[in-house]
Amino acid sequence: MTATTTSTYDVALIGGGHNALTCAAYLARAGLRVIVLEANDVIGGAAVTETFAPGFRNSVASYTVSLLNPKVIRDLELGRHGLRIVERPVANFWPIDAARGLLMPYGLAKRQQAIAQFSARDAERLPAYDAALEKAADVLRDLVLRTPPNVGGGIAELVKGAGLARRLRGLDVESWRLITDLFTKSAADFLDQWFESEIVKAAFAFDGIVGAYASPHTPGTAYVLLHHCFGEVNGKPGVWGHAVGGMGAISDAIAASAQSAGAEIRTQARVTTLRMTSGWVSGVVLESGEEIRARAVASGIGPKLLFRSIVPETAIKPELRARFLRIKTGSGTFRMNVALSELPDFTCRPGTNQQDHHGAGIVIGPTIDYLDRAYLDARQEGWSREPVVEMLIPSTLDDSLAPPGQHVASLFVQHVAPQLPTPRTWANACEKERFADLVIDTVTTHAPNFKASVIARQVLSPLDLETRFGLVDGDIFHGQLSLDQLFATRPVLGHAAARARIPAAASPAHPATTPRARSFAISNRSGGGRSRMGG
Ligand SMILES: Cc1cc2nc3c(=O)[nH]c(=O)nc-3n(C[C@H](O)[C@H](O)[C@H](O)COP(=O)(O)OP(=O)(O)OC[C@H]3O[C@@H](n4cnc5c(N)ncnc54)[C@H](O)[C@@H]3O)c2cc1C
């Protein structure tokens, strides 16, 4: 049965992840009539909180905050809509062996002290390294708020490109050297220029491999490192924090902001295709058969999924469609939540009483070789015998997540093949449970009470991330952050403005809230007319 909504929206948004919600909030505030259509029962996409065991709830996928743009927090008044972000007491903790660990606090002097235990020279180099990264991060902070110029896009794009060139003209040669290094080198090569200690290099290199499914020796990982450093929490650059109530609290606050501006949000509303009228896009069609009329459609799902499953094949040139389908996806990550009867008792920092390191991002990956080996193993075997694990225990910062005295931990594992070597498959539950056991054993190597303290667990393989959130190949970024898929080439060259065909003024705002993913406006024409898919 086909039903058509009687009213026409200005914009229908596919997906109710936090980026689509942000887009909806801005559009509604600009006076447009918008509707958000989310396939799942709940909004938020990968930024969602859930009860995964009786009495225990946690962020299901995305788990820590720094890249949520402060401009978005301000513009959408997320504080007024219930968002509260608390900072970790210390940044990170790297257990090394039974006796040694690196606890990285905040503040230059304290970080130098921590690093000096491993290398006095590295501690001395830290201020210059920080300054260099901060300089590059400043450029990036500015760039993520600009729509990249569209190659082949005519005069308007040239002007945009010129504006960008003006911004970059102020950089001196040293800055250009730094930026070139960061955009072309591997994290390992970049860090070799600065530091000598294995643990110090590994500590910084970890940011370069998160979600990259790449060795720290792979060119381009230096950029991923920078990408994970340019955020901030509560006005403090480089700090990571926790959204009270879990990441779902961010999505809820954005949704509340959007709704207060008049946006409609529907769940259990899977979009199956575009509504086409005489070759023009005129809305979307839901799985139920219902048709939603809209002057423009914006997508909050990954571009590869959009062109693979929503945009009719005939509505776009085959070469362009093929390009979208070739976007590289697969960040090689595996995600678990565990309910804990007590805090981990690390051999190198004993005690189950809450200490600073329990509130840190706890990373198992003590050398560049370890990070590299994990990647090489995963390419061959599907996962590493010694996986790279990051653990956060958000209940140390937020008592709404677990019963008193008990805890929840997020485990985020790098270098897990998006597809296992055939005939093995993630669809086989035994595979993911086997790997989940290995992850728990890995933490237990450093904190012997860990395994016995696990009361319940939630396990998400790359396939689960795809099935549950629509992340193709489990890609946490909606497409790898490789050099060929960044800025003007993201999602594909010629469509960096996140539109399939760029019309005049009244089109949806570019909705990047975190630069990890980006919505894609697939049709629009000023003056309220219908638009044609093109390319
Ligand atoms: C395991 C994991 C860990 C991460 N960790 C962090 C982190 O700690 N910090 C951080 O900043 N970022 C993290 N990220 C990245 C961050 O979560 C993503 O960048 C962000 O969620 C992307 O948001 P989005 O709104 O663009 O899309 P998504 O969150 O992917 O949302 C897309 C939405 O579209 C819906 N949808 C899909 N198809 C349809 C359809 N046909 N019709 C209707 N709806 C549809 C989906 O159900 C989903 O709700 C992580 C991601 C993952 C997966």
The ligand as a Gaussian input file, in Angstrom:
#p B3LYP/6-31G(d) Opt

LIG

0 1
 C       32.407000       1.646000      17.537000
 C       32.492000       3.130000      17.328000
 C       33.226000       3.905000      18.206000
 C       33.319000       5.276000      18.011000
 N       33.950000       6.036000      18.943000
 C       33.886000       7.372000      18.859000
 C       34.294000       8.173000      19.936000
 O       34.650000       7.674000      20.995000
 N       34.229000       9.527000      19.806000
 C       33.765000      10.112000      18.659000
 O       33.746000      11.339000      18.571000
 N       33.342000       9.358000      17.625000
 C       33.361000       8.013000      17.716000
 N       32.853000       7.243000      16.721000
 C       32.416000       7.884000      15.494000
 C       31.066000       8.504000      15.636000
 O       30.212000       7.670000      16.353000
 C       30.492000       8.730000      14.259000
 O       31.298000       9.667000      13.614000
 C       29.129000       9.318000      14.358000
 O       28.273000       8.476000      15.089000
 C       28.562000       9.531000      12.981000
 O       27.330000      10.118000      13.187000
 P       26.309000      10.278000      12.008000
 O       25.140000      10.991000      12.566000
 O       26.977000      10.910000      10.856000
 O       25.934000       8.829000      11.525000
 P       25.500000       7.493000      12.297000
 O       25.816000       7.577000      13.740000
 O       26.094000       6.408000      11.487000
 O       23.947000       7.498000      12.133000
 C       23.296000       7.145000      10.942000
 C       21.872000       6.786000      11.284000
 O       21.187000       6.509000      10.078000
 C       20.298000       5.421000      10.303000
 N       19.983000       4.819000       9.015000
 C       20.777000       4.061000       8.221000
 N       20.123000       3.716000       7.090000
 C       18.902000       4.280000       7.178000
 C       17.767000       4.305000       6.312000
 N       17.775000       3.682000       5.148000
 N       16.665000       4.997000       6.705000
 C       16.634000       5.660000       7.883000
 N       17.679000       5.657000       8.747000
 C       18.798000       4.989000       8.390000
 C       21.075000       4.509000      11.227000
 O       20.208000       3.641000      11.912000
 C       21.742000       5.531000      12.143000
 O       20.914000       5.829000      13.240000
 C       32.708000       5.880000      16.893000
 C       31.950000       5.100000      16.021000
 C       31.822000       3.737000      16.239000
 C       30.974000       2.927000      15.325000

